[in-house]
């Protein structure tokens, strides 16, 4: 039985070149970056070079990049800092954000007594810009808008420039969970002025357990972790040197091959949609996931015309890895909060599956998956 991995929005296979960089680093860079001797200085230099190289990809300065253990920590660091350090008393978000944002916002609502408001979304999961403007215009409270650039379940792409312009018009801060964007799209933060964003290396063929937060210049950072004053005081804890270097390499490769990889993945997604439609014209696609202009080319969220509680399990038994909801909840028996929010009851009752692709996905794997779906359905 061949193993087929179609859950790349959850995590991606680490690139061989990234493994080589990590292995070399573990063998040759042994110092603590905080140590003042030559071994420490070598380690520190490697981390700072990685920071500069990563920053260049987004047209920002190295001082605006803070290394973290991943996207969830970066989101938490930004949201907590906005409230505890930058005077934010109101957060506007949506009900289909990643739980790294939603749960943190709800925690801040309870613990810091902030006002938490939700912008309307339609049945496709699109943000209602008119409602967002109405919310922004009705209060003088210091406000942070937190909306993800690409939804991790349905792949919807946020019109970031429009949202950014609205935030600027009403003097609100703009944070975006960009975990599904980094390594898949070119993002120039001088052209799309986002105040805060995040990344997680394992979403673009890098190592797990490392990422970064971007804080636009001028915003001080109050740390959540205390004790060592690493990352210029923004995050205490010895830097994960080897993984940081692996992330740098993974991002370099992703950006270098961006167009080639995108063409390959887009062609597979297009082919997969066609093949699914040949199974049944009653198969539908959640959100904008079948719209190549409005959704990520890496994600397709499929709603089948049946209720089959065993479909994911059956696919897994056949060696096909997919997800029924958010990657970080793939072991949970809870339904998708995103689909629950946007689907009608009768549609939500049918089985939905998220398929997500990478540069390693092949047409042969898509064909095998289609054959198995025909058998199971």
N, C-alpha and C positions, 0 to 999 in steps of 0.2 A: 504493500500500500504506500503510495506517494503522499508525502506531507505537503499540504498547500497552505501557505500563510497569507491570509487576507484580512489581517487585523492590524495594519500598519499605523492606524490612527492611535492605537494603544501603545505600541512601541515598534521600533524598526530593528532589523538585523544590523549589527555593527559592521561597518566597512572594514575589510582586511587591512587597508592602509592605516586606518585609525587604530586598529589593534597593534600594528607595528610601532606606531608612535607611542602608545601607552606602554608597551613592553619595553621599548628602549628607554623611556623615561623612568620606569620602575628600576631598571638596571643601573642607570647612569646618573639620575638626579635623586640624591638621597637626603639632602639637607632640608631642614624646616625653613620655610621662607622668612620666618621671623628671626632666625639666628643671624648673628652679625659676621660669623666666620665665612670663609670662601665657599663652603658647601651650601650654607644658607643663602649667600648672595647669588649663587648659580641658580638655585631654585626660585628665588625671588625674581631674578631677571627673566626666567622662562615664563613665569606667571604674568609678569607685566608686558612682555612681548606678545603673549597670547591675548591679553586685554586690548592692546593697541590694534592688533590684527582683526579681532572681532569687531571692535568699534568702527573700523574703516568700512566694513561691509554695510553699515547703516548710516554712514556719513555723520558720525558723532565723535566726541572726544573720549579717550580712554577713561577719563575721570568719571564719566557718566555710566560706566558699566560696573556692576557689583556682582561677583560670583556667588551663587547659592547652590543648594542641593537639588534644585529643580524648579519647575514652574510653580508648583504649589507654594513652596516657601517664598518664591519671588512675589507672587500675588499677595500672600499674607504680609510680607515686609512692606509692600507698597501701600496696601489698604490701611494697615495699622499706622504707618508713618503719616499718611494723609490726615488721619484723625488726631493722633497723639502729638504730632509735631507741626503740621501745616495748617491747623485750625479748621479743618473740614468738619462741618456739623450735619451735613446732609449728603447722602449717596443716592444716585439714581442708577439703577441697573435694570436688567431684564430677568424674567423668571426662567430663561433657558440658558443662563450662563453655566460655566463649569462650577462644580461644588466648591472648588478652591476659592472662588469669588463669592458665591451665594452664601455658603456657611460662614465665611469670614464676615461678610456684611451683616448677617443676622446676629453673629456674636457681638459685633461692635454696636449694633442697635441696642442690645440688652446691656452690655457692660459699660458703654460710653454714652448711652442715651442719645445716639444720633438719630436723625430722621432718615428712614429708608423708604424709597419710593421706586415703583416699577413702571417702566415705560411700556406702552401697549405694543403687542406684536400681532401680526395677522396669522391666518391659517398656514402660511408658508414659512412662518418663523421670521418674517422681516420686521425690522424695527419701524415703528410709526414715527417718522421724523417730526411731523406736525405736533404729535403729542409730546415728544421730547422737548420741543421748543416751548410748548405751553407750560410744561413743568419747570423749565429753566427760567421762564419769564415771570413766574408767580411767586418767587421768593428771592430775598437778598442774602439768604444764608450762604456761607461758603460751601460750595458744592463740588463733588467729584462725580463724574460720569464714568461708569465702568461697563464697557461693552466689548465682547470678544470679536476679533477681526475675522476669524473663521470658526464657526461653531463646530465643536469636535464630534457631534453626533450626526447632524444633517448637512454639514459642509457649507452652510450659507456664508457668503462673504459680506461683511459690513461695508457700507459706503463710507469709509473712514474719513475721507476728506470732507464730506458733508457734515459728518458728526463733529469733526475737529473744528470746522468753521462755526458751527452752532455753539460749541463750548467756548470758543474764543469770543464770540459775540456777547455772551452772557457771563464772561469772566469765570467760567467753570474749569476745573482741572479735568483732563481726559486720560483715563487708564484703560489699556486694552490687554486682555489675555491673548497673546499672539503665538501661543505654543504651536498651533497647527499651521502657522504661517512661516516661521523661521526655517530656512533651508529649502522652502518650496516656492517662495515668492521673493522678488527683490523689494526691499523696503528702505526707502531713503527718508529718514526722519526730518530732513530739512524741507522736503516737499510735502510730507504728510506729518504735520506737527503733533505727534502724540507725546504727552508729558511723561507717561510711564508705560513700559511694556515688559514682557517676560519671555524667556526661552527655556526649553528643556532639550538637552543634547540627544536624548534617546529617540526623539521624534524625527531626527534627520541623520540616522545611522551613526550616532555617537554613543558614548557610554551612558548607562543609567546613573542616576544619583548626582547629576551636575547640571547646572543651568546658570542663568543670570537674570538680573533685573536691570532695566534701564531707568535711570532717574535723570530727567532733563536738568541741565546745568542751572543752578540757582536754587534748587530745592535741597535743603539739608536732609540728612537721613538719621533718624533716631533708631538705633538697633533694637531688634527683638532678642538677640542673643548677646549676652554680656560675658566678659571675662578675659578677653585677649586683645581687643581693639584691632583685629585684622580687618582687611578691606577698608582701610582708612577710618576705622572706628564704626563702620556701617554694619559689620557682621563678625562677631567674635567666633573663632573656630579656625584651626589650622586649615589652610587652603588645600583642597583636593587636587594637588598639583598634576598628577598623572591624568586624571579625568578632564581637568581643564585643558590640558594640551591635546587630549583626544577630541574634546569638543571643538577646539580651534581647527584641528585637521578636518573633522567632519564637516564643519561649516565651509571651509575652503573648498572642499570637494563638491559640496552641494551647490555652492554659488558658481563654481567653474563649469559644472555640467548642467546648470539649471534648465536651459532651453532644450537640450537633448533629452534629459530625463522627463521633462514635462511632455514633450511630444510622444514619447514612448508610453507614458502612463495615460495620457489623454486618449490615445488610440485604443488602449485596452479598455478603458472605461466606456468609450463609445461602443466598442464591440460587445461588451458585456451587456449594456443597455439593450442593444439590438437583439441579442440572444435571449435575454429575459422576456422581451416582448413577444418573441416567437413561441415561448412556452405558453403565455396567456396574455391576452390584451387587457385582463383585469388586474395585472400586476401594476402597482403604482410606486411612485418615488416620493419620499417624505421631504418636506421643505423644498428648497431649490436644488436638491442634490443631483437632478438630471439636467439642470441648466448649466451649460459650460461657461456662461458669462457671469452667473450669479453664485456659483458654488465652487468649492475647491475641486481640482481635478483628481485629488487623491481619495475622495470619500463619495460613496453612493449608499444611500439609506433606502432600502427596498421594503415595500409593504406588500405582502402576499395576500391573495384573496381568500385566505383560510386562516383558521386559528389552529396552530400546530405547536403546542407547548414543548414538543420534543425536537423541533427542527434544529436548534443550535446543538443539542446533544447528539442528534443523528449525524449532523455534519462533522462534529468533532470525532465521532467514532469512525467516520470515513476519512479522517486525517485532514479535514478542512477547518482551519481556524478563522472564525468570524466573531462578531460581537452583536449583542442585542441591545446595547445601550452604550453608556459612557465607558471608556477604557478603564478608568480607575475604579469602576464598580463591576467589572466583568465577572467577579466571583460572587456578586450579590444577587439575591433573588428579587430585588425590588425592580419595578418597571422603570422605564426611562422617564425622568421628569420633563425632558424636552418634548418627547412625543405626547406625553399626557397633556402638556400645555397647548399644543397646536392642533391635535387631531380630534375629530368628533368621536363620540363614544363608540359608535359602530366601527369606525376605522381603527381606533386604538385597540379594539378587541382582537383585531387580526394580528398575525405575527409579522413583526418588522425585524429586519436584519441589516446591520451596518457592515458593508464590505469596504475595505480600504486598501489601497494599492501602493506599491513602491517601485523603484527602479529594478528591483529583483523579480517582480511579478512577470510571468510569461503568459503568452496566448494559450499555450498548452494547459496551463493551470486553470485558466478561465474556462476552456473547453471541458475539462474534467469536472469543474464545479457545476457547470450548466447541466451536464449529464446526470450528476448526482441530484441536483435540484429537480430535474424532470422525474427521476425515480421517486423521490420523497414526496413530491406534490401530486 
